[in-house]
Amino acid sequence: MKTQLEIEPRFPLFGGWQTTFTVGYGLPLEDFVFYSERKRFLNITFGSPLEEILIEKLIVKVVLPEGSKDIEVSAPFPTQQQQEVKYSHLDIVGRPVVVLEKPDVIPEHNLYFQVCRQIHFW
């Protein structure tokens, strides 16, 4: 599977102008979620799909299913980690969102990180 993103600025960028933009997308889970002993693991790369680019501040958000608990995050380098709650249609308690933030991201930071959660049976 391959995704191609073509970016064209609205105005020409001259003389070191900077721009800020957000790229958001969904992915098919069967390629990135794995199961093991009552746990589910999301294993995906951190960083940008754009090659040879320096990112001043990268924020990666992972939205988990509603009611997810015992969430663990493992990254190959230090990141600031937070949790938020996102409410969508028909949510009662909201969906936990893992937020990873890292300044000065370079192509060498495009390594795998994991988000793990316990599977609770009622």
MOPAC internal coordinates of N, CA, C and O (Angstrom, degrees):
PM7 1SCF
backbone

  N    0.0000 0     0.00 0     0.00 0    0    0    0
  C    1.4421 1     0.00 0     0.00 0    1    0    0
  C    1.5224 1   108.43 1     0.00 0    2    1    0
  O    1.2310 1   120.42 1   -44.17 1    3    2    1
  N    1.3125 1   116.81 1   135.83 1    3    2    1
  C    1.4531 1   121.86 1  -178.82 1    5    3    2
  C    1.5180 1   108.97 1  -136.63 1    6    5    3
  O    1.2310 1   121.18 1   -42.17 1    7    6    5
  N    1.3274 1   115.35 1   137.83 1    7    6    5
  C    1.4467 1   121.48 1   176.51 1    9    7    6
  C    1.5150 1   108.06 1  -120.16 1   10    9    7
  O    1.2310 1   120.55 1   -44.65 1   11   10    9
  N    1.2986 1   116.55 1   135.35 1   11   10    9
  C    1.4578 1   120.36 1   178.98 1   13   11   10
  C    1.5156 1   108.91 1  -117.16 1   14   13   11
  O    1.2310 1   120.83 1   -51.47 1   15   14   13
  N    1.3425 1   116.02 1   128.53 1   15   14   13
  C    1.4490 1   122.28 1   179.71 1   17   15   14
  C    1.5203 1   107.65 1  -115.94 1   18   17   15
  O    1.2310 1   120.71 1   -56.38 1   19   18   17
  N    1.3226 1   116.25 1   123.62 1   19   18   17
  C    1.4539 1   120.59 1   178.80 1   21   19   18
  C    1.5211 1   107.87 1  -111.76 1   22   21   19
  O    1.2310 1   121.01 1   -58.57 1   23   22   21
  N    1.3370 1   115.67 1   121.43 1   23   22   21
  C    1.4631 1   121.13 1  -177.89 1   25   23   22
  C    1.5173 1   108.75 1  -110.75 1   26   25   23
  O    1.2310 1   121.23 1   -51.48 1   27   26   25
  N    1.3352 1   115.26 1   128.52 1   27   26   25
  C    1.4512 1   120.63 1   176.51 1   29   27   26
  C    1.5222 1   107.12 1  -132.46 1   30   29   27
  O    1.2310 1   119.89 1   -61.88 1   31   30   29
  N    1.3473 1   117.82 1   118.12 1   31   30   29
  C    1.4688 1   118.64 1  -178.34 1   33   31   30
  C    1.5248 1   111.65 1   -64.46 1   34   33   31
  O    1.2310 1   121.19 1   -30.69 1   35   34   33
  N    1.3113 1   115.32 1   149.31 1   35   34   33
  C    1.4613 1   121.02 1   179.92 1   37   35   34
  C    1.5246 1   111.04 1   -67.68 1   38   37   35
  O    1.2310 1   121.02 1   143.13 1   39   38   37
  N    1.3333 1   115.66 1   -36.87 1   39   38   37
  C    1.4560 1   121.99 1   178.59 1   41   39   38
  C    1.5261 1   107.91 1  -123.15 1   42   41   39
  O    1.2310 1   119.30 1   -29.45 1   43   42   41
  N    1.3136 1   118.93 1   150.55 1   43   42   41
  C    1.4635 1   120.18 1   178.08 1   45   43   42
  C    1.5309 1   110.95 1   -61.66 1   46   45   43
  O    1.2310 1   120.29 1   -35.87 1   47   46   45
  N    1.3221 1   117.06 1   144.13 1   47   46   45
  C    1.4557 1   122.09 1   178.84 1   49   47   46
  C    1.5239 1   108.50 1  -101.99 1   50   49   47
  O    1.2310 1   120.76 1   -66.76 1   51   50   49
  N    1.3173 1   116.15 1   113.24 1   51   50   49
  C    1.4617 1   121.28 1  -178.55 1   53   51   50
  C    1.5247 1   110.21 1  -118.23 1   54   53   51
  O    1.2310 1   120.52 1   -30.45 1   55   54   53
  N    1.3027 1   116.61 1   149.55 1   55   54   53
  C    1.4607 1   122.20 1   168.41 1   57   55   54
  C    1.5102 1   115.54 1    57.67 1   58   57   55
  O    1.2310 1   119.36 1  -140.12 1   59   58   57
  N    1.3249 1   118.83 1    39.88 1   59   58   57
  C    1.4562 1   120.80 1   175.53 1   61   59   58
  C    1.5165 1   114.72 1    79.04 1   62   61   59
  O    1.2310 1   120.03 1  -160.90 1   63   62   61
  N    1.3213 1   117.55 1    19.10 1   63   62   61
  C    1.4518 1   118.74 1   175.15 1   65   63   62
  C    1.5172 1   109.04 1   -57.81 1   66   65   63
  O    1.2310 1   121.26 1   -30.04 1   67   66   65
  N    1.3062 1   115.20 1   149.96 1   67   66   65
  C    1.4583 1   119.82 1   178.57 1   69   67   66
  C    1.5200 1   108.75 1  -115.96 1   70   69   67
  O    1.2310 1   121.36 1   -25.26 1   71   70   69
  N    1.3019 1   115.01 1   154.74 1   71   70   69
  C    1.4589 1   119.56 1   177.47 1   73   71   70
  C    1.5226 1   108.87 1  -139.32 1   74   73   71
  O    1.2310 1   121.02 1   -27.57 1   75   74   73
  N    1.2968 1   115.65 1   152.43 1   75   74   73
  C    1.4601 1   122.24 1   178.20 1   77   75   74
  C    1.5141 1   107.47 1  -119.96 1   78   77   75
  O    1.2310 1   120.59 1   -44.17 1   79   78   77
  N    1.3390 1   116.48 1   135.83 1   79   78   77
  C    1.4533 1   119.29 1   177.19 1   81   79   78
  C    1.5239 1   109.85 1  -150.18 1   82   81   79
  O    1.2310 1   121.12 1   -17.53 1   83   82   81
  N    1.3078 1   115.46 1   162.47 1   83   82   81
  C    1.4557 1   122.47 1  -179.46 1   85   83   82
  C    1.5138 1   108.62 1  -119.06 1   86   85   83
  O    1.2310 1   120.96 1   -45.35 1   87   86   85
  N    1.3240 1   115.77 1   134.65 1   87   86   85
  C    1.4523 1   121.74 1   174.56 1   89   87   86
  C    1.5213 1   106.42 1  -118.11 1   90   89   87
  O    1.2310 1   119.93 1   -60.13 1   91   90   89
  N    1.3159 1   117.74 1   119.87 1   91   90   89
  C    1.4519 1   121.94 1   177.87 1   93   91   90
  C    1.5146 1   109.93 1  -125.50 1   94   93   91
  O    1.2310 1   120.56 1   -36.69 1   95   94   93
  N    1.3070 1   116.53 1   143.31 1   95   94   93
  C    1.4606 1   119.78 1   179.67 1   97   95   94
  C    1.5220 1   109.92 1  -160.01 1   98   97   95
  O    1.2310 1   121.01 1   -21.73 1   99   98   97
  N    1.3199 1   115.68 1   158.27 1   99   98   97
  C    1.4558 1   122.58 1   175.35 1  101   99   98
  C    1.5156 1   109.15 1  -106.27 1  102  101   99
  O    1.2310 1   120.61 1   -26.80 1  103  102  101
  N    1.3160 1   116.43 1   153.20 1  103  102  101
  C    1.4626 1   121.33 1  -179.10 1  105  103  102
  C    1.5205 1   110.19 1  -128.90 1  106  105  103
  O    1.2310 1   119.84 1   -29.52 1  107  106  105
  N    1.3415 1   117.91 1   150.48 1  107  106  105
  C    1.4631 1   119.60 1   173.90 1  109  107  106
  C    1.5286 1   109.76 1   -67.98 1  110  109  107
  O    1.2310 1   120.28 1   -53.83 1  111  110  109
  N    1.3215 1   117.08 1   126.17 1  111  110  109
  C    1.4599 1   121.05 1  -173.10 1  113  111  110
  C    1.5222 1   114.64 1   -68.77 1  114  113  111
  O    1.2310 1   119.63 1   154.15 1  115  114  113
  N    1.3139 1   118.30 1   -25.85 1  115  114  113
  C    1.4653 1   119.35 1  -175.09 1  117  115  114
  C    1.5290 1   113.17 1   -60.84 1  118  117  115
  O    1.2310 1   120.07 1   159.33 1  119  118  117
  N    1.3300 1   117.47 1   -20.67 1  119  118  117
  C    1.4628 1   120.17 1   179.26 1  121  119  118
  C    1.5201 1   112.99 1   -88.61 1  122  121  119
  O    1.2310 1   119.57 1   167.08 1  123  122  121
  N    1.3446 1   118.43 1   -12.92 1  123  122  121
  C    1.4537 1   120.67 1  -171.15 1  125  123  122
  C    1.5275 1   114.87 1  -128.99 1  126  125  123
  O    1.2310 1   119.06 1   168.08 1  127  126  125
  N    1.3229 1   119.40 1   -11.92 1  127  126  125
  C    1.4622 1   122.11 1  -178.16 1  129  127  126
  C    1.5262 1   109.14 1  -108.42 1  130  129  127
  O    1.2310 1   121.23 1   -48.13 1  131  130  129
  N    1.3403 1   115.24 1   131.87 1  131  130  129
  C    1.4553 1   121.87 1  -178.55 1  133  131  130
  C    1.5234 1   109.35 1  -127.44 1  134  133  131
  O    1.2310 1   120.59 1   -27.65 1  135  134  133
  N    1.3393 1   116.49 1   152.35 1  135  134  133
  C    1.4569 1   122.60 1  -177.41 1  137  135  134
  C    1.5176 1   109.60 1  -115.50 1  138  137  135
  O    1.2310 1   121.22 1   -38.40 1  139  138  137
  N    1.3465 1   115.26 1   141.60 1  139  138  137
  C    1.4509 1   120.04 1   176.83 1  141  139  138
  C    1.5199 1   108.92 1  -161.79 1  142  141  139
  O    1.2310 1   120.04 1   -57.40 1  143  142  141
  N    1.3043 1   117.53 1   122.60 1  143  142  141
  C    1.4640 1   124.35 1   173.65 1  145  143  142
  C    1.5274 1   113.88 1    39.35 1  146  145  143
  O    1.2310 1   120.45 1  -112.02 1  147  146  145
  N    1.2961 1   116.75 1    67.98 1  147  146  145
  C    1.4627 1   123.68 1   176.44 1  149  147  146
  C    1.5160 1   113.77 1    62.38 1  150  149  147
  O    1.2310 1   120.15 1  -156.54 1  151  150  149
  N    1.3201 1   117.32 1    23.46 1  151  150  149
  C    1.4565 1   121.52 1   176.45 1  153  151  150
  C    1.5180 1   109.51 1  -132.53 1  154  153  151
  O    1.2310 1   121.04 1   -29.37 1  155  154  153
  N    1.3087 1   115.62 1   150.63 1  155  154  153
  C    1.4641 1   121.98 1   172.46 1  157  155  154
  C    1.5181 1   107.70 1  -117.69 1  158  157  155
  O    1.2310 1   120.97 1   -44.01 1  159  158  157
  N    1.3204 1   115.75 1   135.99 1  159  158  157
  C    1.4521 1   121.91 1  -178.52 1  161  159  158
  C    1.5241 1   109.85 1  -118.84 1  162  161  159
  O    1.2310 1   120.82 1   -48.31 1  163  162  161
  N    1.3078 1   116.05 1   131.69 1  163  162  161
  C    1.4564 1   121.51 1   168.61 1  165  163  162
  C    1.5211 1   105.49 1  -101.15 1  166  165  163
  O    1.2310 1   120.39 1   -57.91 1  167  166  165
  N    1.3117 1   116.86 1   122.09 1  167  166  165
  C    1.4575 1   122.84 1  -178.27 1  169  167  166
  C    1.5282 1   107.55 1  -121.32 1  170  169  167
  O    1.2310 1   120.37 1   -72.65 1  171  170  169
  N    1.3293 1   116.90 1   107.35 1  171  170  169
  C    1.4570 1   120.65 1  -173.45 1  173  171  170
  C    1.5283 1   109.19 1  -147.30 1  174  173  171
  O    1.2310 1   120.46 1   -19.89 1  175  174  173
  N    1.3151 1   116.73 1   160.11 1  175  174  173
  C    1.4668 1   119.43 1  -177.19 1  177  175  174
  C    1.5218 1   112.01 1   -82.37 1  178  177  175
  O    1.2310 1   122.12 1   -34.00 1  179  178  177
  N    1.3059 1   113.54 1   146.00 1  179  178  177
  C    1.4614 1   122.77 1   175.05 1  181  179  178
  C    1.5173 1   105.93 1   -97.70 1  182  181  179
  O    1.2310 1   119.76 1   -36.85 1  183  182  181
  N    1.2643 1   118.06 1   143.15 1  183  182  181
  C    1.4620 1   119.84 1   178.65 1  185  183  182
  C    1.5066 1   110.10 1   119.90 1  186  185  183
  O    1.2310 1   121.79 1    12.05 1  187  186  185
  N    1.2899 1   114.18 1  -167.95 1  187  186  185
  C    1.4520 1   120.33 1  -174.32 1  189  187  186
  C    1.5207 1   110.76 1  -107.55 1  190  189  187
  O    1.2310 1   120.20 1   -37.05 1  191  190  189
  N    1.3166 1   117.22 1   142.95 1  191  190  189
  C    1.4582 1   119.10 1   173.60 1  193  191  190
  C    1.5352 1   111.64 1   -73.18 1  194  193  191
  O    1.2310 1   120.51 1   170.46 1  195  194  193
  N    1.3302 1   116.63 1    -9.54 1  195  194  193
  C    1.4548 1   121.02 1   177.96 1  197  195  194
  C    1.5247 1   108.57 1   -82.76 1  198  197  195
  O    1.2310 1   120.58 1   -53.24 1  199  198  197
  N    1.3253 1   116.50 1   126.76 1  199  198  197
  C    1.4595 1   120.88 1  -177.14 1  201  199  198
  C    1.5243 1   110.67 1   -83.36 1  202  201  199
  O    1.2310 1   121.03 1   -27.60 1  203  202  201
  N    1.3254 1   115.64 1   152.40 1  203  202  201
  C    1.4556 1   123.28 1   174.59 1  205  203  202
  C    1.5229 1   113.01 1    53.78 1  206  205  203
  O    1.2310 1   121.01 1  -129.47 1  207  206  205
  N    1.3210 1   115.68 1    50.53 1  207  206  205
  C    1.4536 1   120.27 1   179.75 1  209  207  206
  C    1.5240 1   108.28 1  -135.38 1  210  209  207
  O    1.2310 1   120.33 1   -38.73 1  211  210  209
  N    1.3195 1   116.97 1   141.27 1  211  210  209
  C    1.4588 1   122.68 1   175.32 1  213  211  210
  C    1.5250 1   107.45 1   -99.42 1  214  213  211
  O    1.2310 1   120.73 1   -51.10 1  215  214  213
  N    1.3139 1   116.20 1   128.90 1  215  214  213
  C    1.4603 1   121.16 1  -179.71 1  217  215  214
  C    1.5204 1   107.61 1  -110.04 1  218  217  215
  O    1.2310 1   120.93 1   -58.61 1  219  218  217
  N    1.3283 1   115.83 1   121.39 1  219  218  217
  C    1.4597 1   120.92 1  -176.88 1  221  219  218
  C    1.5296 1   111.68 1   -64.07 1  222  221  219
  O    1.2310 1   120.32 1   135.97 1  223  222  221
  N    1.3237 1   117.00 1   -44.03 1  223  222  221
  C    1.4675 1   120.96 1   176.56 1  225  223  222
  C    1.5295 1   108.02 1  -148.49 1  226  225  223
  O    1.2310 1   120.53 1   -60.20 1  227  226  225
  N    1.3385 1   116.58 1   119.80 1  227  226  225
  C    1.4589 1   121.46 1   179.40 1  229  227  226
  C    1.5164 1   109.07 1  -107.91 1  230  229  227
  O    1.2310 1   120.96 1   -49.98 1  231  230  229
  N    1.3207 1   115.78 1   130.02 1  231  230  229
  C    1.4631 1   121.78 1   176.05 1  233  231  230
  C    1.5210 1   107.39 1  -118.85 1  234  233  231
  O    1.2310 1   120.73 1   -58.22 1  235  234  233
  N    1.3391 1   116.22 1   121.78 1  235  234  233
  C    1.4627 1   122.46 1   177.79 1  237  235  234
  C    1.5230 1   107.35 1  -112.10 1  238  237  235
  O    1.2310 1   120.63 1   -53.59 1  239  238  237
  N    1.3379 1   116.41 1   126.41 1  239  238  237
  C    1.4612 1   121.35 1   178.74 1  241  239  238
  C    1.5196 1   109.06 1  -116.66 1  242  241  239
  O    1.2310 1   120.69 1   -49.35 1  243  242  241
  N    1.3319 1   116.28 1   130.65 1  243  242  241
  C    1.4606 1   122.80 1   177.18 1  245  243  242
  C    1.5254 1   107.36 1  -117.10 1  246  245  243
  O    1.2310 1   120.64 1   -64.08 1  247  246  245
  N    1.3331 1   116.38 1   115.92 1  247  246  245
  C    1.4583 1   121.65 1  -179.71 1  249  247  246
  C    1.5272 1   107.87 1   -93.28 1  250  249  247
  O    1.2310 1   120.60 1   -57.76 1  251  250  249
  N    1.3330 1   116.47 1   122.24 1  251  250  249
  C    1.4584 1   122.46 1  -177.98 1  253  251  250
  C    1.5275 1   110.38 1   -99.56 1  254  253  251
  O    1.2310 1   120.05 1   -15.11 1  255  254  253
  N    1.3303 1   117.52 1   164.89 1  255  254  253
  C    1.4709 1   119.55 1   178.76 1  257  255  254
  C    1.5249 1   111.95 1   -63.08 1  258  257  255
  O    1.2310 1   121.37 1   -28.13 1  259  258  257
  N    1.3140 1   114.98 1   151.87 1  259  258  257
  C    1.4610 1   120.76 1   179.86 1  261  259  258
  C    1.5212 1   110.69 1   -56.19 1  262  261  259
  O    1.2310 1   120.87 1   -42.92 1  263  262  261
  N    1.3171 1   115.94 1   137.08 1  263  262  261
  C    1.4612 1   121.13 1   178.13 1  265  263  262
  C    1.5139 1   114.81 1    84.12 1  266  265  263
  O    1.2310 1   119.05 1  -177.06 1  267  266  265
  N    1.3188 1   119.41 1     2.94 1  267  266  265
  C    1.4692 1   121.52 1   179.03 1  269  267  266
  C    1.5166 1   109.64 1   -62.73 1  270  269  267
  O    1.2310 1   121.23 1   -42.47 1  271  270  269
  N    1.3381 1   115.25 1   137.53 1  271  270  269
  C    1.4634 1   121.45 1  -179.31 1  273  271  270
  C    1.5178 1   109.41 1  -135.32 1  274  273  271
  O    1.2310 1   120.82 1    -9.89 1  275  274  273
  N    1.3174 1   116.04 1   170.11 1  275  274  273
  C    1.4672 1   122.58 1   178.57 1  277  275  274
  C    1.5241 1   110.74 1    53.18 1  278  277  275
  O    1.2310 1   120.91 1  -124.01 1  279  278  277
  N    1.3100 1   115.87 1    55.99 1  279  278  277
  C    1.4639 1   122.33 1  -176.61 1  281  279  278
  C    1.5296 1   109.33 1   -89.74 1  282  281  279
  O    1.2310 1   121.11 1   -49.57 1  283  282  281
  N    1.3301 1   115.49 1   130.43 1  283  282  281
  C    1.4607 1   121.46 1   177.93 1  285  283  282
  C    1.5245 1   108.32 1  -123.91 1  286  285  283
  O    1.2310 1   120.99 1   -38.04 1  287  286  285
  N    1.3333 1   115.70 1   141.96 1  287  286  285
  C    1.4611 1   121.21 1   178.86 1  289  287  286
  C    1.5197 1   108.64 1  -122.86 1  290  289  287
  O    1.2310 1   120.69 1   -45.68 1  291  290  289
  N    1.3219 1   116.28 1   134.32 1  291  290  289
  C    1.4596 1   121.74 1   178.49 1  293  291  290
  C    1.5250 1   108.40 1  -129.32 1  294  293  291
  O    1.2310 1   121.00 1   -64.65 1  295  294  293
  N    1.3463 1   115.69 1   115.35 1  295  294  293
  C    1.4630 1   121.04 1   179.43 1  297  295  294
  C    1.5271 1   108.59 1  -119.99 1  298  297  295
  O    1.2310 1   119.65 1   -30.95 1  299  298  297
  N    1.3320 1   118.28 1   149.05 1  299  298  297
  C    1.4594 1   121.51 1  -177.09 1  301  299  298
  C    1.5314 1   114.07 1   -77.41 1  302  301  299
  O    1.2310 1   120.11 1  -178.51 1  303  302  301
  N    1.3278 1   117.40 1     1.49 1  303  302  301
  C    1.4632 1   122.08 1   179.51 1  305  303  302
  C    1.5233 1   107.34 1  -153.23 1  306  305  303
  O    1.2310 1   119.75 1   -17.51 1  307  306  305
  N    1.3292 1   118.08 1   162.49 1  307  306  305
  C    1.4670 1   120.00 1  -177.75 1  309  307  306
  C    1.5270 1   112.70 1   -65.31 1  310  309  307
  O    1.2310 1   120.85 1   -45.09 1  311  310  309
  N    1.3098 1   115.99 1   134.91 1  311  310  309
  C    1.4626 1   122.64 1   174.35 1  313  311  310
  C    1.5201 1   108.34 1  -138.12 1  314  313  311
  O    1.2310 1   120.75 1   -24.67 1  315  314  313
  N    1.3173 1   116.17 1   155.33 1  315  314  313
  C    1.4606 1   119.50 1   170.10 1  317  315  314
  C    1.5196 1   106.63 1   -81.20 1  318  317  315
  O    1.2310 1   120.42 1   -50.34 1  319  318  317
  N    1.3342 1   116.80 1   129.66 1  319  318  317
  C    1.4598 1   120.46 1  -177.56 1  321  319  318
  C    1.5176 1   109.79 1  -119.97 1  322  321  319
  O    1.2310 1   121.42 1   -42.99 1  323  322  321
  N    1.3325 1   114.89 1   137.01 1  323  322  321
  C    1.4628 1   122.40 1   177.53 1  325  323  322
  C    1.5141 1   108.55 1  -139.03 1  326  325  323
  O    1.2310 1   121.35 1   -12.50 1  327  326  325
  N    1.3203 1   115.02 1   167.50 1  327  326  325
  C    1.4630 1   119.66 1   171.51 1  329  327  326
  C    1.5182 1   108.56 1  -127.91 1  330  329  327
  O    1.2310 1   121.12 1   -40.32 1  331  330  329
  N    1.3213 1   115.47 1   139.68 1  331  330  329
  C    1.4549 1   123.14 1   175.63 1  333  331  330
  C    1.5234 1   107.29 1  -125.18 1  334  333  331
  O    1.2310 1   121.01 1    -4.05 1  335  334  333
  N    1.3090 1   115.68 1   175.95 1  335  334  333
  C    1.4654 1   121.12 1   174.41 1  337  335  334
  C    1.5199 1   107.59 1  -127.30 1  338  337  335
  O    1.2310 1   120.88 1   -47.86 1  339  338  337
  N    1.3248 1   115.93 1   132.14 1  339  338  337
  C    1.4651 1   121.72 1   179.16 1  341  339  338
  C    1.5230 1   107.98 1  -115.26 1  342  341  339
  O    1.2310 1   120.57 1   -47.09 1  343  342  341
  N    1.3193 1   116.51 1   132.91 1  343  342  341
  C    1.4555 1   121.55 1   177.66 1  345  343  342
  C    1.5131 1   109.06 1  -106.09 1  346  345  343
  O    1.2310 1   121.16 1   -47.15 1  347  346  345
  N    1.3197 1   115.39 1   132.85 1  347  346  345
  C    1.4517 1   122.09 1   178.94 1  349  347  346
  C    1.5274 1   107.32 1  -125.89 1  350  349  347
  O    1.2310 1   120.59 1     4.50 1  351  350  349
  N    1.3117 1   116.48 1  -175.50 1  351  350  349
  C    1.4609 1   120.84 1  -179.45 1  353  351  350
  C    1.5229 1   110.63 1   -57.50 1  354  353  351
  O    1.2310 1   120.57 1   -48.12 1  355  354  353
  N    1.3129 1   116.52 1   131.88 1  355  354  353
  C    1.4605 1   125.37 1   175.99 1  357  355  354
  C    1.5216 1   114.69 1    65.14 1  358  357  355
  O    1.2310 1   119.28 1  -169.13 1  359  358  357
  N    1.3334 1   118.98 1    10.87 1  359  358  357
  C    1.4633 1   120.46 1   174.87 1  361  359  358
  C    1.5193 1   109.44 1   -73.44 1  362  361  359
  O    1.2310 1   121.08 1   -37.21 1  363  362  361
  N    1.3224 1   115.55 1   142.79 1  363  362  361
  C    1.4571 1   120.51 1   177.98 1  365  363  362
  C    1.5244 1   110.19 1  -104.69 1  366  365  363
  O    1.2310 1   120.05 1   127.93 1  367  366  365
  N    1.3275 1   117.51 1   -52.07 1  367  366  365
  C    1.4621 1   121.21 1  -178.87 1  369  367  366
  C    1.5225 1   112.26 1  -102.72 1  370  369  367
  O    1.2310 1   119.40 1   173.59 1  371  370  369
  N    1.3035 1   118.75 1    -6.41 1  371  370  369
  C    1.4561 1   122.60 1   178.55 1  373  371  370
  C    1.5189 1   112.69 1    87.86 1  374  373  371
  O    1.2310 1   121.46 1   -16.20 1  375  374  373
  N    1.3083 1   114.82 1   163.80 1  375  374  373
  C    1.4641 1   121.57 1  -179.28 1  377  375  374
  C    1.5197 1   108.86 1  -102.91 1  378  377  375
  O    1.2310 1   120.29 1   -51.86 1  379  378  377
  N    1.3358 1   117.05 1   128.14 1  379  378  377
  C    1.4631 1   118.40 1   177.10 1  381  379  378
  C    1.5267 1   110.89 1   -67.93 1  382  381  379
  O    1.2310 1   121.08 1   -38.24 1  383  382  381
  N    1.3036 1   115.55 1   141.76 1  383  382  381
  C    1.4646 1   122.17 1   178.85 1  385  383  382
  C    1.5231 1   107.45 1  -122.94 1  386  385  383
  O    1.2310 1   120.83 1   -58.23 1  387  386  385
  N    1.3229 1   116.02 1   121.77 1  387  386  385
  C    1.4609 1   121.44 1   174.73 1  389  387  386
  C    1.5234 1   106.74 1   -89.21 1  390  389  387
  O    1.2310 1   120.46 1   -53.49 1  391  390  389
  N    1.3303 1   116.73 1   126.51 1  391  390  389
  C    1.4573 1   122.12 1  -178.82 1  393  391  390
  C    1.5272 1   108.39 1  -115.62 1  394  393  391
  O    1.2310 1   120.84 1   -59.18 1  395  394  393
  N    1.3298 1   116.00 1   120.82 1  395  394  393
  C    1.4617 1   122.02 1   176.34 1  397  395  394
  C    1.5213 1   107.67 1  -113.05 1  398  397  395
  O    1.2310 1   120.84 1   -48.42 1  399  398  397
  N    1.3162 1   116.01 1   131.58 1  399  398  397
  C    1.4630 1   120.36 1  -178.29 1  401  399  398
  C    1.5229 1   108.70 1  -130.55 1  402  401  399
  O    1.2310 1   120.98 1   -46.25 1  403  402  401
  N    1.3285 1   115.72 1   133.75 1  403  402  401
  C    1.4664 1   121.00 1   179.02 1  405  403  402
  C    1.5171 1   109.21 1  -142.73 1  406  405  403
  O    1.2310 1   120.58 1   -49.67 1  407  406  405
  N    1.3450 1   116.50 1   130.33 1  407  406  405
  C    1.4676 1   119.14 1   174.81 1  409  407  406
  C    1.5308 1   110.69 1   -83.49 1  410  409  407
  O    1.2310 1   120.95 1   -22.01 1  411  410  409
  N    1.3154 1   115.79 1   157.99 1  411  410  409
  C    1.4676 1   123.39 1   173.18 1  413  411  410
  C    1.5261 1   113.06 1    52.28 1  414  413  411
  O    1.2310 1   120.69 1  -117.86 1  415  414  413
  N    1.3149 1   116.28 1    62.14 1  415  414  413
  C    1.4654 1   122.07 1  -179.64 1  417  415  414
  C    1.5251 1   108.91 1   -88.55 1  418  417  415
  O    1.2310 1   121.17 1   -49.45 1  419  418  417
  N    1.3242 1   115.36 1   130.55 1  419  418  417
  C    1.4646 1   122.79 1   178.90 1  421  419  418
  C    1.5251 1   108.37 1  -119.69 1  422  421  419
  O    1.2310 1   119.13 1   -11.81 1  423  422  421
  N    1.3357 1   119.26 1   168.19 1  423  422  421
  C    1.4654 1   120.50 1  -177.87 1  425  423  422
  C    1.5333 1   114.27 1   -55.21 1  426  425  423
  O    1.2310 1   119.57 1   152.24 1  427  426  425
  N    1.3240 1   118.42 1   -27.76 1  427  426  425
  C    1.4673 1   120.83 1   179.07 1  429  427  426
  C    1.5316 1   112.62 1   -68.44 1  430  429  427
  O    1.2310 1   119.60 1   165.62 1  431  430  429
  N    1.3255 1   118.36 1   -14.38 1  431  430  429
  C    1.4660 1   122.17 1   177.00 1  433  431  430
  C    1.5277 1   111.92 1   -84.50 1  434  433  431
  O    1.2310 1   119.40 1   178.59 1  435  434  433
  N    1.3020 1   118.75 1    -1.41 1  435  434  433
  C    1.4630 1   121.85 1  -178.39 1  437  435  434
  C    1.5335 1   109.09 1   -78.97 1  438  437  435
  O    1.2310 1   121.18 1  -115.25 1  439  438  437
  N    1.3326 1   115.34 1    64.75 1  439  438  437
  C    1.4598 1   123.85 1  -179.59 1  441  439  438
  C    1.5205 1   109.14 1  -112.75 1  442  441  439
  O    1.2310 1   120.86 1   -14.64 1  443  442  441
  N    1.3389 1   115.97 1   165.36 1  443  442  441
  C    1.4651 1   120.39 1  -179.35 1  445  443  442
  C    1.5214 1   111.54 1   -75.62 1  446  445  443
  O    1.2310 1   120.88 1   -39.61 1  447  446  445
  N    1.3255 1   115.91 1   140.39 1  447  446  445
  C    1.4645 1   122.39 1   168.49 1  449  447  446
  C    1.5140 1   107.52 1  -126.54 1  450  449  447
  O    1.2310 1   120.89 1   -17.85 1  451  450  449
  N    1.3397 1   115.91 1   162.15 1  451  450  449
  C    1.4698 1   120.29 1  -177.52 1  453  451  450
  C    1.5159 1   110.90 1  -125.63 1  454  453  451
  O    1.2310 1   121.61 1   -36.69 1  455  454  453
  N    1.3252 1   114.52 1   143.31 1  455  454  453
  C    1.4494 1   122.82 1   168.46 1  457  455  454
  C    1.5203 1   105.84 1  -120.44 1  458  457  455
  O    1.2310 1   120.52 1   -54.54 1  459  458  457
  N    1.3294 1   116.60 1   125.46 1  459  458  457
  C    1.4644 1   121.74 1  -175.45 1  461  459  458
  C    1.5245 1   108.62 1  -121.49 1  462  461  459
  O    1.2310 1   120.86 1   -38.43 1  463  462  461
  N    1.3285 1   115.95 1   141.57 1  463  462  461
  C    1.4705 1   119.80 1   174.70 1  465  463  462
  C    1.5181 1   109.10 1  -140.24 1  466  465  463
  O    1.2310 1   121.04 1   -31.96 1  467  466  465
  N    1.3202 1   115.63 1   148.04 1  467  466  465
  C    1.4600 1   122.36 1   177.23 1  469  467  466
  C    1.5232 1   109.51 1   -73.23 1  470  469  467
  O    1.2310 1   120.88 1   -33.45 1  471  470  469
  N    1.3199 1   115.92 1   146.55 1  471  470  469
  C    1.4753 1   121.24 1   172.61 1  473  471  470
  C    1.5136 1   106.01 1   -99.59 1  474  473  471
  O    1.2310 1   120.38 1   -60.60 1  475  474  473
  N    1.3240 1   116.87 1   119.40 1  475  474  473
  C    1.4646 1   122.34 1  -179.39 1  477  475  474
  C    1.5205 1   109.50 1  -101.50 1  478  477  475
  O    1.2310 1   120.81 1   -51.39 1  479  478  477
  N    1.3093 1   116.05 1   128.61 1  479  478  477
  C    1.4573 1   120.90 1   175.92 1  481  479  478
  C    1.5174 1   108.15 1  -103.93 1  482  481  479
  O    1.2310 1   120.77 1   -44.83 1  483  482  481
  N    1.2919 1   116.12 1   135.17 1  483  482  481
  C    1.4747 1   120.82 1  -177.50 1  485  483  482
  C    1.4922 1   111.18 1   -89.58 1  486  485  483
  O    1.2310 1   120.10 1   180.00 1  487  486  485

